[in-house]
Amino acid sequence: MQSHARKLLTVVTEAVLEATLTREIDRLNARGYTITDARGKGHRGVRSAGWEANSNIRIEVVCDDRTAGAIAAHLQEHYYQDYAMILFVSDIEVLRPEKF
């Protein structure tokens, strides 16, 4: 089994941003993403997935280092000020590098 290094960029943010963020992630050269509903508690209090206006999503992008950096920088610059959003990047290994 040969694995290949990639980055996993995870974004947890307000569901209202989904369509906008997916367009921007595509534009910034990600080959794909996974979106799931998210709920929890953080700096801005408890967030549930039960009411759309108050719900969060989790967007995961597997990509190379350059793409992860570009997406993270863009989201920080354009959204951190006005929206509940966290980003984190993890080092991962993938088995099918051509997918990412």
C-alpha positions, 0 to 999 in steps of 0.5 A, a space after each residue: 500500500 502506497 500512500 500520498 501526503 495531502 491536506 484536509 481542510 475543515 471549515 465549520 461555519 454557518 449554513 447560510 454560506 454553503 452555496 457561496 463557499 462551495 463556489 469559491 472553493 471550486 474557484 480556488 481549485 479544489 477538486 471536490 468537498 464533502 458537506 455535513 450538518 454540524 452542531 455543537 458549542 463554541 465561542 458564539 454559544 450552542 449551535 443546533 442543526 434543527 433550525 436552518 437560520 441557526 444551523 452550521 455545516 462542516 465542509 471538508 476538502 482534501 487537497 494539496 498544501 497550496 490549495 489548502 493555503 489559498 482556500 484558508 487565506 481567502 476564507 479568513 480574509 472574507 468571512 472571519 470578521 462577520 460570520 461564525 467560522 473556524 478552519 483547521 488543516 490536518 496532514 493526511 495520507 490518501 491512497 488514490 492521489 489522482 482524486 485530490 
